[in-house]
């Protein structure tokens, strides 16, 4: 019999979970913008051309912040192309994705969309082909209420009040050889340092994200972080992390162990930040922004063919992964990993939001629908607000082809003192066996089970579509709860959300 026992106590605190770990990302890439969030003439389009069906799904997810406009796209982006009268805007070649950017949607339109979607914006600046002056001009346009050139330009474009964007990314994946204007660590460190200094002179209230290495697999990692943070540490608030996973070898057991790699990545970046902190004799503790994470591999072959055979098209269907049930399980495991590091990971963005490796998909001729990964993100965003509690767990373990001592059950508990609720998020990632799961919540006297939500499916490859939601959550009642002890048979390969409250 596989077993797992979890003890939960309100004194076992990791830290308050920052709501911004449930952020997302919209890049000018594929159909994320055009036929994604924006499609004039569609039956669901509003007066500005934004799809109301998509907005409602974004609001359902309660996404607090969205990174924009890239991504690789930003490293060759001229923000000026996307402001002012639409009939005067210039289409540009997008070198990142070998497409044509019509610039029908730009900065101001996106800010309008964000307001409708009830989310904030994390803006990225181009440090690939541009630099300090252009970043300062963009910040002045967005945030400053003065009689100055770029403030007045914004007003002339119909936006009297500043957008007041609070979070800014200093470039994107600048160590990647695929990046337009890629940099060495010293080149980026100096450029980012001077850009950060100048931007904080313009608006001292903003928060800045120093560009981390493109992934843990980069040959530059973690030396990139160590060198660049020597320059940027005193001026930035976060360092970024990016990581994607895929089941290319069709090995479900090992695929579901990949959140262990994510955990090691986070710990390595924390160690590097703290090394720079010690070297600088600083009292400042740098936070982490995991501003690109997801499963990404299903669409790789199709993307290569599109870019080779049909270059310079507008909004081709790039990176359109159709997610299956096992992908949803790994997304749940990655969300648990982020919560477990709530003391240092203060911002994160599932990449991306609509159509492009996304929880929300649209049909250009029809409606919008929820992918399998929509649901664990939804549950975490709604019920994962509060204080992350240290997961004291005893669980049986297993080995996979590339990982050893893989816990059968991975879990975290979140305590919301305002609502007087506790939520357990748990994944049984054993592909063969159910697990007898027990949780001791006697530290929460007077609490009862509010709801037990599960996602389970015998078909690891089951997918959703516009007309068929094969993978979705349901409520479970086969549990016992006596004297503060919760017990259930946790099905193999299942996502579990157990809610307690007074």
ZAMARGU-4260 file (C-alpha; in steps of 0.2 Angstrom, whole numbers, plus 5000, padded with zeros to 4 digits):
<rodrens>
0) 5000/5000/5000 | 5007/5017/4995 | 5005/5030/5009 | 5007/5048/5012 | 5004/5058/5028
5) 5003/5077/5029 | 5003/5088/5045 | 4997/5105/5043 | 4999/5119/5057 | 4996/5138/5055
10) 5013/5141/5064 | 5023/5131/5050 | 5024/5147/5039 | 5034/5149/5023 | 5028/5166/5019
15) 5013/5176/5012 | 5010/5171/4994 | 5011/5186/4982 | 4996/5186/4971 | 5008/5190/4956
20) 5014/5172/4956 | 4998/5169/4947 | 5003/5180/4932 | 5003/5176/4914 | 5011/5182/4898
25) 5004/5189/4881 | 5018/5191/4867 | 5016/5197/4850 | 5018/5179/4844 | 5007/5168/4834
30) 4988/5171/4837 | 4991/5177/4855 | 4985/5195/4850 | 4977/5193/4833 | 4962/5181/4834
35) 4967/5179/4852 | 4963/5194/4863 | 4959/5205/4848 | 4948/5201/4833 | 4937/5215/4826
40) 4922/5208/4817 | 4921/5193/4828 | 4903/5190/4836 | 4911/5191/4853 | 4921/5207/4849
45) 4918/5223/4859 | 4919/5241/4852 | 4938/5241/4852 | 4939/5224/4844 | 4943/5214/4860
50) 4935/5197/4862 | 4924/5197/4876 | 4923/5178/4878 | 4942/5178/4881 | 4941/5192/4893
55) 4928/5183/4903 | 4940/5167/4904 | 4955/5178/4909 | 4944/5186/4923 | 4939/5168/4928
60) 4957/5164/4931 | 4959/5180/4941 | 4976/5184/4933 | 4984/5198/4943 | 4998/5203/4931
65) 5002/5200/4912 | 5019/5202/4905 | 5020/5211/4888 | 5025/5213/4873 | 5038/5199/4874
70) 5047/5187/4875 | 5059/5186/4861 | 5048/5198/4851 | 5053/5213/4862 | 5072/5212/4857
75) 5068/5220/4840 | 5052/5230/4845 | 5050/5248/4842 | 5036/5253/4854 | 5033/5269/4844
80) 5026/5259/4830 | 5011/5254/4840 | 5005/5270/4846 | 4996/5285/4838 | 4983/5284/4824
85) 4982/5266/4817 | 4982/5272/4799 | 4999/5279/4801 | 5007/5264/4809 | 5021/5254/4801
90) 5021/5235/4798 | 5037/5228/4803 | 5046/5212/4801 | 5047/5202/4817 | 5064/5193/4817
95) 5060/5183/4833 | 5046/5173/4825 | 5049/5176/4806 | 5032/5185/4805 | 5025/5202/4800
100) 5019/5213/4814 | 5005/5224/4808 | 5005/5235/4824 | 4986/5236/4825 | 4988/5232/4843
105) 5001/5242/4853 | 5004/5249/4870 | 4989/5259/4873 | 4977/5246/4866 | 4985/5233/4877
110) 4983/5244/4892 | 4964/5246/4888 | 4963/5227/4886 | 4971/5224/4903 | 4959/5236/4912
115) 4945/5226/4904 | 4953/5210/4910 | 4955/5217/4927 | 4974/5214/4927 | 4990/5224/4928
120) 5004/5225/4916 | 5022/5220/4917 | 5031/5229/4903 | 5047/5223/4895 | 5059/5235/4887
125) 5070/5231/4872 | 5088/5229/4877 | 5093/5219/4861 | 5093/5232/4847 | 5089/5247/4858
130) 5095/5254/4875 | 5095/5266/4889 | 5087/5281/4880 | 5073/5271/4872 | 5068/5263/4889
135) 5068/5280/4897 | 5057/5287/4883 | 5045/5273/4885 | 5044/5275/4904 | 5041/5293/4902
140) 5027/5290/4889 | 5019/5277/4901 | 5021/5284/4918 | 5025/5303/4919 | 5012/5317/4921
145) 5023/5332/4916 | 5024/5345/4902 | 5037/5334/4893 | 5039/5328/4876 | 5034/5309/4878
150) 5020/5314/4891 | 5013/5326/4879 | 5014/5313/4865 | 5004/5301/4875 | 4991/5315/4878
155) 4991/5318/4859 | 4987/5300/4857 | 4971/5302/4868 | 4978/5296/4885 | 4978/5311/4897
160) 4982/5301/4912 | 4998/5290/4914 | 4996/5272/4913 | 5007/5270/4929 | 5015/5253/4925
165) 5024/5247/4941 | 5034/5232/4935 | 5047/5232/4921 | 5058/5219/4913 | 5075/5224/4908
170) 5076/5214/4891 | 5072/5196/4888 | 5084/5180/4888 | 5099/5190/4883 | 5111/5176/4884
175) 5101/5166/4871 | 5110/5165/4854 | 5092/5165/4846 | 5089/5183/4854 | 5091/5198/4842
180) 5105/5208/4850 | 5111/5194/4862 | 5124/5200/4875 | 5138/5193/4885 | 5135/5194/4904
185) 5146/5209/4906 | 5138/5218/4891 | 5121/5215/4897 | 5126/5218/4915 | 5132/5236/4911
190) 5118/5240/4900 | 5105/5234/4912 | 5113/5243/4926 | 5113/5260/4917 | 5096/5257/4911
195) 5089/5253/4928 | 5098/5268/4936 | 5090/5280/4923 | 5073/5273/4924 | 5073/5274/4943
200) 5078/5293/4941 | 5062/5295/4931 | 5051/5285/4942 | 5058/5279/4958 | 5041/5269/4962
205) 5044/5256/4949 | 5050/5238/4951 | 5063/5231/4939 | 5067/5213/4934 | 5085/5209/4929
210) 5086/5196/4915 | 5091/5179/4921 | 5098/5165/4910 | 5086/5158/4897 | 5085/5141/4906
215) 5094/5130/4918 | 5101/5120/4903 | 5110/5135/4896 | 5130/5134/4896 | 5130/5151/4903
220) 5120/5146/4919 | 5123/5151/4933 | 5138/5161/4929 | 5126/5173/4919 | 5117/5177/4935
225) 5133/5179/4945 | 5141/5191/4933 | 5125/5201/4928 | 5119/5203/4946 | 5136/5211/4951
230) 5130/5226/4940 | 5111/5226/4943 | 5109/5220/4961 | 5108/5237/4969 | 5095/5244/4956
235) 5083/5229/4953 | 5070/5220/4963 | 5069/5203/4955 | 5079/5192/4944 | 5070/5182/4931
240) 5069/5163/4928 | 5062/5154/4912 | 5059/5135/4910 | 5048/5124/4900 | 5046/5105/4900
245) 5040/5092/4888 | 5037/5073/4887 | 5046/5070/4871 | 5051/5052/4876 | 5033/5048/4881
250) 5038/5043/4898 | 5024/5049/4909 | 5032/5044/4926 | 5048/5054/4922 | 5038/5068/4915
255) 5029/5070/4931 | 5046/5071/4941 | 5052/5086/4931 | 5045/5098/4944 | 5060/5092/4954
260) 5071/5100/4941 | 5061/5116/4943 | 5064/5115/4962 | 5083/5113/4959 | 5083/5128/4947
265) 5074/5139/4960 | 5087/5134/4974 | 5101/5137/4962 | 5096/5154/4957 | 5092/5159/4976
270) 5110/5153/4980 | 5118/5163/4966 | 5108/5179/4972 | 5113/5176/4990 | 5132/5174/4984
275) 5131/5191/4976 | 5122/5198/4991 | 5136/5192/5002 | 5150/5198/4990 | 5142/5215/4990
280) 5140/5215/5009 | 5121/5219/5006 | 5106/5218/5017 | 5095/5218/5002 | 5087/5201/4998
285) 5083/5199/4979 | 5067/5191/4974 | 5063/5179/4960 | 5052/5182/4945 | 5048/5165/4937
290) 5041/5175/4922 | 5040/5160/4909 | 5035/5143/4914 | 5024/5129/4906 | 5024/5113/4896
295) 5030/5116/4878 | 5034/5103/4866 | 5019/5097/4856 | 5019/5111/4843 | 5038/5111/4839
300) 5038/5101/4823 | 5023/5111/4816 | 5031/5128/4820 | 5047/5123/4811 | 5037/5120/4795
305) 5027/5136/4796 | 5043/5147/4798 | 5052/5138/4784 | 5038/5137/4771 | 5027/5152/4776
310) 5038/5166/4782 | 5032/5184/4786 | 5014/5180/4788 | 5003/5189/4800 | 4998/5179/4816
315) 5001/5161/4809 | 4996/5147/4822 | 5013/5146/4831 | 5016/5137/4847 | 4998/5130/4848
320) 5001/5116/4860 | 4985/5106/4863 | 4987/5100/4881 | 4983/5083/4888 | 4979/5077/4905
325) 4997/5073/4910 | 5002/5091/4905 | 4989/5097/4918 | 4996/5086/4931 | 5014/5093/4928
330) 5007/5111/4928 | 4999/5107/4945 | 5016/5101/4951 | 5024/5117/4945 | 5011/5128/4954
335) 5015/5118/4970 | 5033/5121/4968 | 5031/5140/4966 | 5020/5140/4982 | 5033/5131/4991
340) 5046/5145/4988 | 5034/5159/4992 | 5047/5167/5002 | 5058/5171/4987 | 5047/5168/4972
345) 5036/5184/4972 | 5031/5184/4954 | 5028/5171/4940 | 5020/5171/4923 | 5013/5155/4915
350) 5018/5157/4897 | 5007/5161/4889 | 4989/5166/4891 | 4979/5164/4874 | 4982/5152/4860
355) 5001/5152/4862 | 5006/5138/4874 | 4991/5143/4883 | 4977/5138/4895 | 4964/5148/4884
360) 4961/5144/4866 | 4951/5152/4853 | 4942/5147/4837 | 4944/5162/4824 | 4927/5157/4818
365) 4919/5152/4834 | 4921/5152/4853 | 4935/5151/4866 | 4938/5136/4877 | 4948/5130/4892
370) 4963/5118/4889 | 4967/5105/4902 | 4980/5116/4910 | 4967/5129/4913 | 4960/5120/4929
375) 4975/5118/4940 | 4980/5136/4937 | 4962/5141/4941 | 4961/5132/4957 | 4978/5139/4963
380) 4974/5157/4958 | 4958/5156/4967 | 4962/5146/4982 | 4981/5148/4983 | 4980/5166/4991
385) 4986/5168/5009 | 5001/5160/5018 | 5010/5145/5012 | 5013/5133/5025 | 5028/5122/5026
390) 5023/5105/5019 | 5027/5092/5033 | 5025/5076/5023 | 5029/5058/5024 | 5026/5049/5008
395) 5031/5033/4999 | 5043/5036/4984 | 5048/5029/4967 | 5061/5030/4954 | 5059/5035/4936
400) 5071/5033/4921 | 5080/5049/4925 | 5075/5054/4943 | 5077/5045/4960 | 5067/5046/4976
405) 5052/5054/4968 | 5039/5057/4981 | 5022/5048/4976 | 5013/5063/4983 | 5018/5081/4981
410) 5008/5094/4991 | 5007/5111/4999 | 4994/5119/5010 | 4989/5138/5010 | 4981/5146/5025
415) 4969/5161/5021 | 4966/5169/5039 | 4954/5182/5032 | 4942/5169/5025 | 4947/5156/5039
420) 4951/5143/5026 | 4965/5131/5022 | 4967/5123/5005 | 4978/5108/5002 | 4985/5106/4984
425) 4991/5089/4980 | 4996/5078/4965 | 4998/5059/4966 | 5011/5057/4952 | 5013/5038/4954
430) 5007/5031/4937 | 5003/5014/4944 | 4996/5015/4962 | 4983/5025/4972 | 4990/5032/4988
435) 4981/5031/5005 | 4982/5050/5010 | 4980/5057/5027 | 4981/5075/5033 | 4981/5080/5051
440) 4974/5098/5053 | 4970/5097/5071 | 4979/5114/5073 | 4964/5121/5064 | 4951/5118/5077
445) 4933/5119/5072 | 4937/5117/5053 | 4927/5106/5042 | 4928/5100/5024 | 4921/5113/5012
450) 4925/5104/4996 | 4936/5091/4988 | 4940/5094/4970 | 4949/5082/4959 | 4955/5079/4941
455) 4958/5061/4937 | 4957/5052/4920 | 4962/5035/4914 | 4969/5042/4898 | 4985/5052/4900
460) 4983/5059/4883 | 4965/5065/4884 | 4963/5083/4878 | 4950/5096/4877 | 4942/5105/4862
465) 4929/5118/4859 | 4915/5106/4859 | 4922/5092/4871 | 4929/5095/4888 | 4936/5078/4891
470) 4947/5084/4906 | 4939/5094/4919 | 4937/5094/4938 | 4923/5086/4948 | 4919/5085/4967
475) 4923/5069/4977 | 4915/5063/4992 | 4923/5047/4997 | 4934/5053/5011 | 4933/5053/5030
480) 4936/5067/5042 | 4936/5063/5060 | 4944/5073/5075 | 4954/5084/5063 | 4961/5069/5053
485) 4956/5069/5034 | 4959/5052/5025 | 4956/5048/5007 | 4961/5036/4993 | 4971/5047/4982
490) 4969/5040/4964 | 4985/5037/4954 | 4989/5052/4942 | 4977/5064/4950 | 4976/5083/4954
495) 4968/5086/4971 | 4961/5102/4980 | 4955/5099/4997 | 4947/5114/5005 | 4944/5116/5024
500) 4935/5131/5033 | 4925/5136/5048
</rodrens>
